Amino acid sequence: MRKFEKIKQYELEQFELPHRATKHSAGYDLASVEDITIEPGEIKMVPTGLKVAMNNQEVLLVFPRSSLGLKKKLSMANNVGVIDQDYYNSPINEGHIMIPIYNFGLTSQTISKKERIAQGIFISYLKTDEDCFKDEERVSGFGSTD
């Protein structure tokens, strides 16, 4: 099962779940669920109000929308986000997809509620024949596995 859902904190908020803009679009548009102002040189975590369920051996890669840098001098601080399958319903934050945005411009920038800032693309991945991993449960995101 592959689907986006609202997290409990935002379940009463009125906003659309991500969708593709055209029938040939690869990415699902991700938007801010709040108004956020980012000062020059600052990084802010922009909430989407979303979590995502996906199948085993799938990942959601999150990329900035091209207009973010061109129009607002903003970029994703981590360049590409990696949302693992086991992040869904993480006990710390329910698997909330947050987008770290960096203002590399000279003026304050505001991301408006419902403004599309990133796009998520589902990808299947392969593992090595000698695959090994720590048998630990994920409890959070952003560097939680080290």
CORPE-V603020 format. One line per field, one symbol per residue. ss: DSSP state (H for helix, E for strand, - for the rest). phi: phi as a letter, one per 30 degrees, with the letter a starting at -180 (. if undefined). psi: psi as a letter, one per 30 degrees, with the letter a starting at -180 (. if undefined). Layout:
BEGIN
ss=???
phi=???
psi=???
END
This chain:
BEGIN
ss=--EEEE-HHH-----------------EEEE----EEE----EEEEE--EEEE----EEEEEEE-HHHHHHH-EEE---EEEEEHHH----------EEEEEE-----EEE----EEEEEEEEE----------------------
phi=.bacbddeecdcdcaddebddbdcddccdcbdcbdbcbdeiccbdcdcicbbcbdeibbcccbddddeddcchbbddcibcbcdeddeheddbiiddccdccccdcbdbccdeiddbbbcbdbdbcbddcebaddccdcabhidcb
psi=kjlklklefgffkjlklklkelfgkekkkklkglkkkklkgkkkjjkfgllkkllkhlkjkklkkefeeeefhklkfgekkjjlegfkgkfegggkjkjjkkjgaflkkkklkgkkflkkkkkkllllfgkllkilkkfaaigfg.
END
